[in-house]
Amino acid sequence: MRIITACLAAVSSLALSACAVQNASVPVAANAPAPDMAPSMAEPASLDALIAEVDIPYDRFTLDNGLTVLVHEDRKAPLVAVSVWYGVGSKHEPEGKTGFAHLFEHLMFNGSENAPGDFFQPLQDAGATDFNGTTWFDRTNYFETVPTGALDRALMLESDRMGYLLGAVTQEKLDNQIGVVQNEKRQGDNQPYGMVEYLELETLYPEAHPYAHSTIGSLEDLSSATLDDVKDWFRDHYGPNNAVLVLSGDIDTATARAKVSKWFGAIPAGPAIAPVAAPVPTLPADVERTLTDQVATTRVYRIWATPGLDNPDYLPLDAAASVLGGLASSRLDNTLVRDEEIAVRVVASNSAFAQGGQFTVYADVKDGVDPQEVADALDREIARMIAQGPTEDELLRAKTTYAASQIRGLDNLGGFAGKAPTLAQSLLYQGSPDAYKRELQRAADLTPAQVRTAAQTWLSRPVFRLTVEPGERNEEGATPGSYRTGTDGALRGPAFFMQPGTDPAAVMTQAEADRSQLPEIAELAALDFPEIQRATLSNGIEVYFAQRDAIPTVSIRLAFDAGYAADPRDSLGTQSLMLSLMDEGTATLDAEQLAIAKERLGASIGSGASLDETYFQLDALAPNLLPSLELLSDYVRNPAFAQDDLDRVRAQQLNRLDNELTSPGAIAQRALFPLLYGPNHPYGIPPSGLGNRAAVEAVSQGQIAGFHDTWLRPDLAKIFVVGDSSLGEITRLLEASFGDWQAPATSAPTKDFNVDVPAQQSRIVLIDRPNSPQSIVLGARVLDQKGTDDLVPLGSANYVFGGNFLSRINMNLRETKGWSYGVRSIVSRPVDRSSFMIYAPVQADRTGDSIAELRRDLSAFTADKGVSASELSALVNSNIRELPGSFETQGDVLGGITSIVRNGWSDDYYEMLADRYRGLTAAQLDAEARSAFRGDDLVFVVVGDADVVEPQLESLGLPVEVRTPSGE
């Protein structure tokens, strides 16, 4: 349960392209001869042709109690996405009740009158995937994707929390969830730049404006919530007449009507909901503020309050943001990062809510540069956008990128941003389920003049200038997240907010369904994993292909046996530099031209690395597959590696490294892995791959090219493809793109894992991060098993202990103690030695107590309190039933095929997993846990305020070493 990001708040937003299509980097061998000219690109599909592919057919009906139901039939898999959206968010909260909408989202997961346990239990038991809940300014939603045979159970649960919740809300549950939400707030506040949102909202919006306080609320208001308060809040806001239910997937309208009527029809309508007035404010004059925080980089902001989805100007503002700082070829990237080299990162976005939003531009200042110089450059580029607007070509690329992201989103039935939430948001925010389609056409029809006019209208007003500088955190201003009451009678007092009254329609409308027990799970379809087809290119590269034609896209992953473990030990960070430098151009395309080429095709080309693998991924629109592959080939085979680009990228990586040393989670991981694996093992390095400052400063152009030629070569490569194509077509196109790429004469390199892991003694390494409201606790040990071994039994034991929401340690520290927003344990799956790790962000004043509880839980689990019969049944049911939902999308299938090939599994591995789970016994899992999850050599790394934490550790009986964050 989490607060959804602004990026997902408006599905039909051009700014979404900046979230869905990353400006990612990429590498591959430089030993192929550079062509004399850029690849001959086939013409991309027209924007009109792309838009025609975006369609979510639906039926609509309304129950007598006012519940609106949307049904989208999609038979691609035996799954149904269930998405319930309530028209209540933080903008509806009156003074003294900030955070109530989000708090109630948590309470509505804690059981109802007819399903009194935690809702995660029956959902997991049903094999639900993509299940969660989120709250934002304008709405609260709950969603899950379930096997078709579990639909009645999902509908019973959703209807029970809508109509039969209050009898299950107790003071104990309220107190617990208040603690959980407060820890969620601490977790967010503890991050670098974690205080910016509070200052942004309190500055842009007048006191008592609906958007003037954050969704998370204030600690004080949350602490003061009473049982009567929350019950009144529920009665006023969560009726069926204030909700939209979407069913998307393996279902038809007649079936949906019968099932929804059965489960929701008897719920009475709630009070009528009055609209909220939320005028877009204008600052009386420019506001300038400076905030100090535990950050590594000075960040310069320019922020305006802007219109929401109820105003047509939000679309041209989205386009302006994309052109200004959202696209990889954006003006701010070209000017501040590439040309003037005064910033290491730039962003422009327009976050459109239902009735308002923020246009935000920011730049991270390059080390040694005067922040005022960066601020002046930001202002110049913004002024140029206001005066001139975008060019035709800039705007076309923004629109193509947006259309491509919408098409890719159609691969998900539900979740955070699939078909079901698209329909729900369109209806809830813009009055019609197909509003997304009209908005897409409006976006396609935008002209540079319209964008310029919107920019002139909204960005020429007074601006909020914010600078965040490194230093001790200064929480100047209002209490973070609080509601502020002003003196302007038009913008204060109860009348400004929703004040529900009574509604005579609040009566039973039909006979009550039998809720005496949860509906049984009907017969479920087994997983039908796509057939893996194989081919080999003329140069020996193996190709693995699976056909999926639900959407007109193709995903291609080019994977190399390299990874961060291949980094030279005396030059850690080399590979990350190479990956970033690949984004700076090829022998024939500079960085801007490369970005433009991707945007014209609506293609996403990115790179990544794990400890063992370096990969490139192309997500292409099927009509543009040929030119997209031509671009990928040029990108991979002909990197420029220019010295000027290296100097700029080096500064950016040093900045990321500095930022890593201000992030508590990253600090902990940097310390942990060298402690576990020792200095000589390939895994004994900071897992981010950013390396250390001295090495990054010293690495040369020749070293990067040498690493590229050594490790990224065709005889270390495999190609994985999933999508709307055929093996024959894919092989033909890949042969043309990569078939003539020959391996060098030298032998392929290997990684040496024949290194002893140091014997470990249980101890605590405390890394001091002053003024941290929360501590990050990591506890880990290296296992004898390799990631390629059969880890199904061990992974199942971990599932019970800490591998799922209902696990032992999460239910203890989150649901019982309320000391954390969530804890978990992980069994990693690298090629060589695996590890067992406990991850626990906990409130600072409970750090010692939390470690004691974790050790106590682990000791009991590996002694006389092993896996119970109910826990075994739950893990077997959940893991079997969720298999079809685990491979819903192209990306899911691509990941599955990659794992099959990398680990040497049979093609039917995932289809055989059900029988593997059915054969597990509690005794088998207990034996695995006792062997692998020992606590006698568990090493703890704690990142927190040493003054607060160190005294708490004395009673644990473990050696304690205090350190400061280190970039070495």
Secondary structure, 3 states (H helix, E strand, C coil): CEECCHHHCCCCCHHHHHHHCCCCCCCCCCCCCCCCCCCCCCCCCCHHHHHHCCCCCCEEEECCCCCEEEEEECCCCCEEEEEEEECCCHHHCCCCCCCHHHHHHHHCCCCCCCCCCCCHHHHHHCCCEEEEEEECCCCEEEEEEEEHHHHHHHHHHHHHHHHCCHHHCCHHHHHHHHHHHHHHHHHHHCCCCCCHHHHHHHHHCCCCCCCCCCCCCCHHHHHCCCHHHHHHHHHHHCCHHHEEEEEEECCCHHHHHHHHHHHHCCCCCCCCCCCCCCCCCCCCCCEEEEEEECCCCCEEEEEEEECCCCCCCHHHHHHHHHHHHHCCCCHHHHHHHHHCCCEEEEEEEEEECCCCEEEEEEEEECCCCCHHHHHHHHHHHHHHHHHHCCCHHHHHHHHHHHHHHHHHHCCCCCCCCCHHHHHHHHHHHHCCCCHHHHHHHHHHCCCHHHHHHHHHHHHCCCCEEEEEEECCCCCCCCCCCCCCCCCCHHHCCHHHCCCCCCCCCCCCCCCCCCCCCCCCCCCCCCCCCCCCEEEECCCCCEEEEEECCCCCEEEEEEEECCCHHHCCCCCCCHHHHHHHHHCCEECCCEHHHHHHHHHHHCCEEEEEECCCCEEEEEEEEHHHHHHHHHHHHHHHHCECCCHHHHHHHHHHHHHHHHHHCCCHHHHHHHHHHHHHHCCCCCCCCCCCCCCCHHHHHHCCHHHHHHHHHHHCCHHHEEEEEEECCCHHHHHHHHHHHHCCCCCCCCCCCCCCCCCCCCCCCCEEEEEECCCCCEEEEEEEEEEEEECCCCCHHHHHHHHHHCCCCCCHHHHHHHHHCCCECCCEEEECCCCCEEEEEEEEEEEHHHHHHHHHHHHHHHHHHCCCCCCCHHHHHHHHHHHHHCHHHHCCCHHHHHHHHHHHHHHCCCCCHHHHHHHHHHCCCHHHHHHHHHHHCCCCCCEEEEEECHHHHHHHHHHHCCCEEEECCCCC
